[in-house]
Amino acid sequence: MSLSSPKIGFVSLGCPKALVDSEHILTQLRAEGYGIAPDYADADLVVVNTCGFIDAAIDESLEAIGEALNENGRVIVTGCLGAREELVRNAHPRVLAVTGPHSLPEVMAAVHSNLPRPHDPFMDLVPPAGIRLTPRHYAYLKISEGCNHRCSFCIIPSMRGNLVSRSVSDVMREAENLVESGVKEILVISQDTSAYGVDMKFRMGFWQGRPVRTRMKELADALGDLGVWIRLHYVYPYPHVDDVIPLMAKGRILPYLDVPFQHASKRILKLMKRPASAEDNLVRIKRWREICPDITLRSTFIVGFPGETEAEFEELLDFLEESQLDRVGCFAYSPVPGAAANELPSALPEEIKEERRERFMVLASQISTQRLEKKIGQKIMVIIDEVTEEGAIARSMADAPEIDGLVYVSAGRNLASGDRVCVVVKDCSEYDLMADLV
């Protein structure tokens, strides 16, 4: 062990919700006086926060654990794959400890038992916003943990449990700390953002001495007071989501909505056990665009679900064509160990699933190109992510980090990350824009 403060190496995998868990663990480690090692060689032990949702994620997590063991030898495993402790220990019996997701106390107990905490921790070494893994100018804000739904293709509730919403005062306090630390964009995340507060029966909370109900609309409105970009992710298409769209039209929050529709066939949605599967989403999308014409709609879909017919896949393509969604992701169905969908009959061959995914994405890219072409000549606001020798790499209000497109700004070398500037769009590709400073 090093003679100075003990150091922890950290590997964070998975979705933004797992990233927030990693930030909370790192914040607690620093609060207790542990150092964070930049590589395996300098670490006294390594924590690996894993993902375990689909086969590819499981493989990546197991590989990361193995690499940490080979390079360091002392490894604590946490995260979604940690909920399957037997699988982890069968693959890597030398790990020091295994905990599930959202398990800060258990992770810290494992760290303490294997690397005693420093004698004199200094709480003031940790900024109010905590330790973050994102760039300084944007951050994820997790408003709840778990999920009450039981989608047949998903095992996340078995890993993370039922919905547990954070109090609105805690959420707003964290958001304020983020803004005070320099964050210019907050991305609101949870497993089901539209269900925020259901478990609390939407009880009244308080922020800055005023009452704020624990509900998505009221939270979004309060976040709109902070003067930064507010972006909503993982919003199920319930009717009450309509109430949030006027906030976008007024500029309170970004005109951006991430809605995981997953499919268009009512039969397939029923087999998926998706919430709000009976809703007429085309009607809802039309209403949203009437209220806020500038709204950007992002969604994800699964093709090749067990029993999906060619006609039902064509129905999905028709939905995509008619809805004209701006940002779309698509996955070929992958059976997840423990998911109810694995028991459904008529599993499709891999080649059919992949062929449908490719057809879907061809149409999605055509729609994306057509919608971006309409922006040529328009002035738009962007936030700068990176500055290079060639110019600046930015995102518009329509682009979430890591998953959506980029805006390449020429002659932007004098800008800095986090700057918000106005540009004029000059050209586009399938998913990205090229622009000049105004």
N, C-alpha and C positions, 0 to 999 in steps of 0.2 A: 504493500500500500504506500502511496506517496506520503512524504513528510508534511506537505501542506494540506489544505482542505481536500478531503476525498472527492474524486471526480466520477461523474456518471456519464457514460455514453448513451445516446438515445437514438433509436430508429423509429420513425413514425410512418405507418402505412395506412392505406384505406381512405375513407371519405372525409369530408370536412368535419363531420360529427366526431370522428375518431381524432382528427387533428386538434379539435378543441379539448378533448380528453388529454391529449399529449401536452397541450399548453398548460392545463391545470396541474398535471404532474410535475412539469418542469418548473412552474411557479412555486409549488410547494417545496421542491428540492432546493431551489435557490433561497427560498425563505428560511430554510433550515440550515443554510450555510454550505450545502454541497456545491461543488463546481461542476460545470458542464464540459465534458471533454469533446474536442473537435474530431477525434478519431479513436479507433479501437485501442491503439498502443498507449494512449494517455489515460484511458479509463480504468478505474478500479473495478467497475462492473458495468454491464450494458443492460438497458431496458428496451425491449422490442414491443412496440404497440402494434398489434396485428389486425388484419382484416380476414374475415372468414365467410364472406357472403357467397361467392361462386368459386368453382374449381380453380380458376386462374389466380384468384386472390389467395386461396389456401396455399397453392404452390409457391406463390411469391413470398408469403409469410413464412412458410417452412424453410424456404431457401435463405431468407434473411436471418432467421434464428440460427441456422446452420453456419452461416458466414460469421455471425457474431461469436458463436462458440469456437469456431476454428481460429478466429483472429484474437479473441480475448479470453474465452473460457468460462467467464462468470456471467450468466445471462438470466434475467427475469423476464418472463413473458406475460403480457397483458393484452387486453382488447378482445375483439369478437371471437377470434380463433381460440383464445384462452378459455372461452366457455366450453370448449371441447378438449378438456385437459388430457383425457386419455389419448386422443389423436396426437397432441403435441408431445406428450411424454413417450409415446411409442416411437415417434420419429426422432426425438431428441431427449433421451433419458437423462442427460447431464444438466438440464436447466435447473436453476436454483429454486424457482418458484413459478407458478402459473396462476394468474387471476383472470377473471372475465372482464367485460367492458365496463366503463364507468365505475371503476373500483379504486378510486384514489386512496382510501384508507388501507385497503389490502395491499396495494402497490407499495405504499410508504412503509407498512409493517414488514414487507419482504425486504425492502431496502435496508431498514433499520437492523434486521436480524442478520444480514449478510455484510453490511457496511455501516457500522455505528455512526450515528449523526455527529457532526462536529460539536465540540464542547460549547462554543459561544456563537450561535447563529445571530446574524444581524438582519432583522426584518427590513430595515431601511435600505438595504441593498436591492430590494425588489421594487420595481415601479408599480404604481397602483394598477396599471393595466396588465400586470403579470408578464410572464415570459411567453412570447408569441413566435410562431414558426412561419408566419406570413410576412411579406414585405411591410415596411413601416406604415404605408399609406392605406392599407385595407386590412380588415379583420373579420373573422366569422364570429357571430353571436348566437350561441346555442340557447334556445328559450325553453326547451323541454327535453326530456329523455324518454325513450321507449315509445310504444305504439299500441293502441287498442285494437287495431285491425289484425285479421288473420288471413292475409292474402296467401293463396295456396302455393305460390312459388317462393315465398319468403320465410326465412327462419329468424329474422331480426328480433321479433318479440320474445322468442325463446332465449335469445342472447341478452337483450337489453331490457326485457320486461315490459309491463304496461306503461301507458302514458303517465309521466310525472312532470307537471309544469313547474317552472321556476316562478317565484313571486315576481310580480311586475316591478316592485321596488328594487329587487336584486338585479333584474335584467336591465333596468334603466340606469342603475348605479354603475354596472359594468360598461354599458354603452357610453356613459359620460366619461368614465376613466379612459376608454379607448380614444374618444375624441380629444380629450386633454393631452393624450400621449402623441397626437399627430395623425391619427387615423382619419382619412377623408372619405372612406366608403365602408359601410357595415353591411355584411351579408347575413341576413337572418336565416338560421337553419334549425331544423329539428327533423324528426322522422315524419311528422305530420303537422306542419306549421298552422294549418287551418283549424286544427283541433286544440290549439293552445287555450288552456284554461278550462277545458271540459271537465277534467278531474277535480278542479276547484269550484265547479259550478259557477264559473265566471265571477268569482267573488271580487269585491272592491279592494283595491290596493291604493297606495299613495306614492306620489313622486313629487318632490319639491313642494310638499304641503297641499297638493291638490289630488282629488280622488281620480284614479284611473282603473277601469275594470280590467280584470285578467282575461282579455279576449284579443284576438288578432287585430281587429280594426282599431281598437283603442290603443293597443301597443304601437301599431304602425303610426298612428297619429301622433303619439307622444314622441316616438323616435324622430318624426319629421321636424320636431322643434330643435334638433341638435345641429342643423345646418350642414349635414354631410349627406352623401348618397346613401340611401337605404334600399337594399335589394332583397326581395322575398323569394325564398326557395322552398320547394317541396310542399306546394299548396294543392290540396285535393279540391276538385271542382264542386264543392258544396254550394248551395244557393247563397249562403251568407258571404261568400267570397265577393259577390257583386258589390257589397258595401265598401270594399277596399278600393275599388277602381276609381271612384271620385277623388280619393286622396292622390292618386296618380295624375288625374286630370288637372288637379290644382297645384301639382309640383311638390306636394308634401313628401312623397316617396317616389322612387324611380318608376317610370311606366314600364315595368318588367315583371313578368309572372312566370314562375317555373311550375308547371302543372304536369305531373306524371300521369298522362292519360292511359298509357300502356297498350290500349287496343281500341278498336271502334266497334267490333262485333259484340252485341249484347250477350250472345251465348258464351263467347270466349271470356268476356269480362265476368260473367257469372261463374264460370269455371275457375277463374282467377280469384274469385271472392273479393273483387275490388269494391271499396266503398264508393258510393255515388255512381254505381254502374248503370243505374236506370236513368240518369240525367241525360237530357238532350244537349250534348256538349257543343254541337254546331250552333244551336240557338244561343247558348251561353256566350260563345266566342263572339258571335255577331253583336250581342248586347254590350260586351266589354268594349269592342271597337267603336261602337256608337258613342259610348260614354267617354272613352279615351282613345281617339284615333291613332295616337302615336305609340300605343302599347306594343311591347315586344313579348311574344309568347314563345316560351321554350317548353319542350316536352320530351319524354322518352317513351319508347315503345318496345314491346317484345314480340318477335315474330317466331313462327314455328312452335307455338305452344301446343302441348299434346291435343290432338284431335282437330287442330286448325285446318279447315278445308281451303282449297284454292279460292273458292267463292268468298270465304271470310277474309282471306288475305287481300283479295281484290277490294272488298269493302273497306279495309284499312287504307289501301291506296286511294280510294275515292275520298275517304275522310281527309287524308292528308292534302289531296288536291283542292278540296273545297275549303278546308280550314285555313290553308295558306299559312301554316305555322312558320315563324321566323327562324327558330333554332330547334333542331331535332336530333336526338340520338336514338340509336336502334341497336338492340341486342338480339342475337339468335338465342332462343330458349336454352338454358343450361340447367340440368337437374341439380339441385342443391341437396346434399344429404340431410334428411330429416324433414324436407318440405312435403306437404300433402300432395302437391301436384305430381310427385313421382309415382303415385298410385293410379293416376288417370290412365285410361286406355289410349291406344292409337298414338303412341309416341312417333314422331316424325324422324326420318333418316337425317343425318347431319348434312348431307349434300343438299337436301331440300330446304332445310333451315337456313343454310348459308346462302343459297340461291335467292331466297326470299329477302334476306337481309340486304343483299347487294342490290336487288331491284328496288327495295324501299329507299336505300340511300341514294341511288341514282335520281329518283324523283325528288327526294329531299334537297339534294344539291341543286337541281334545276330550279326549284322554288326559291331556295336561298339566293341564287344568282339573280333571278328575276326581281326579287324584292330589294336586293342591294343595288341593282342598277337604277332603281327609282330614286335612290339617294344621291346619285351623281349630280353635282351642282348645288346641293343643299349645304347649309351651314349647320354643323352639329357640335355639341360639347363633348369633349373627351377628357379622360384622366390618364396621365402619363404613368406608364409602368416602368419603362426602361429607356435610357438614352444611349445611343451608339454613335459610332463615327458617321454612319449614314443618315442619322436623324433620330426620331423618337418612335418608340413603340407604345401605343396607347390602346385604350378601350373606350367605346362609346357607352351611352346609357343602355344600349341593347346588348352589351357584352359582359358576361360574368367572367371572372378570371379562371383560367385553366380549361374551361369547357366551351366557350363561345369564340367568336372571331376576334381579330385584332384590327387596329387602325394604324397604318404606317404613315407617319407624319414627316414629310421632307423638311429640311432646314430647321429641325427642332433640337439641334445640339446644345442650345443654351437653356433648354428646359430641364426640369428636375423631376424625379419620381414623386408622384402625388399632386403635381400641378394640374389644374383644370383649365383648359384653354378651348377656344373656339377654332374650328378648322372648317375648310370647305372641301367636300369630297370631290376627287378628280377621277377616280377609277375604282374598279372592284374586281375581285376574283370570286370564287364560289362562296367563300365565307368571310373574306377580309376586305377592308377598304383601304384605299390610298388617298391621302389628303395633304393639303397645304395649310399652313397657318394663315389665319385671316389677318 
